[in-house]
Amino acid sequence: MTIADAIRAAAERLCATSDTARLDAELLMAHVLGVSRSQLLLLRMRDEAAPHAAGFDRLVERRAAQEPVAHLLGVQEFFGLEFAVTPDTLIPRGDSETIVQAALDCAAQDARVLDMGTGSGALLLAFLHERPDAKGVGIDASAAALAVASANGQRLGLAKRAQFVQANWLEAGWEHDL
């Protein structure tokens, strides 16, 4: 089976559970091959045999069971940056980029930002990436989510300006943890 055949079959398998079946199949194949989707589309997919078929098939089955593509890949692009995501975090959505842009439009260059329910840290870290003089704190009740956010901050080179704190703003005194 060629790469093109495998993608076609996966898209057919996924069309019952995904509105973006072809895209999902392409992203999963690119992940298995260790290339970007753009690079995948440039491959001679009609001629090349699909390597790692078992790994691809497992990912397709997990996607057919409605597991999000971002969780299968372990990453999600947001505001031009790549963020690690896990089932412990929400997946950063494109429409949330408007929140970051609105904050950028009105905040001072040296702003101090609080991200409540930071999850992967995407909103805070995207803001800090665009504002080199800004600093921020991301809080979350989940230690697992904070580990993901902290790792994202390290990988993006923003760890010195981003602090991640376990706190629940629904409990009195949460602000004392900052």
SULQUIBEL-V13923 format. One record per pair of residues at least 24 apart in sequence whose C-alpha atoms are under 8 Angstrom apart, sorted by the first residue. I is the first residue (numbers start at 0). J is the second residue. Records with the same first field share a line. If there is no record, write none. Layout:
I=J, J
//
This chain:
0=48, 49
1=44, 45, 46, 47, 48, 49
2=28, 44, 45, 46, 47, 48, 49, 50
3=44, 45
4=45
5=49
9=56, 59
12=59, 63
13=59, 62, 63
15=63
16=63, 64, 65
17=63, 65
23=68
24=59
27=55, 58, 59, 68, 71, 72
28=55
30=72
31=55
77=121, 125
78=125
80=125
82=119, 121, 151
83=119, 147, 151
84=119, 147
85=147
87=118, 141, 143, 144
88=118, 119, 144, 147
89=118, 119
90=119
91=119, 121
95=122
96=122
98=122
99=123, 125, 126
102=126
103=129, 130
108=132, 133
109=133, 134
110=134
111=135, 136
112=136
113=137, 138
114=138
115=139, 168
116=140
117=144, 145, 148
118=144, 145, 147, 148
119=144, 145, 147, 148, 151
120=145, 147, 148, 149, 151, 152
121=148
123=161
124=152, 157, 161
127=157, 160, 161
128=157
133=160
134=160, 161
135=160, 161, 162
136=161, 162, 163, 164, 177
137=161, 162, 163, 164
138=163, 164, 165, 166, 167
139=163, 164, 165, 166, 167
140=165, 166, 167
141=165
//
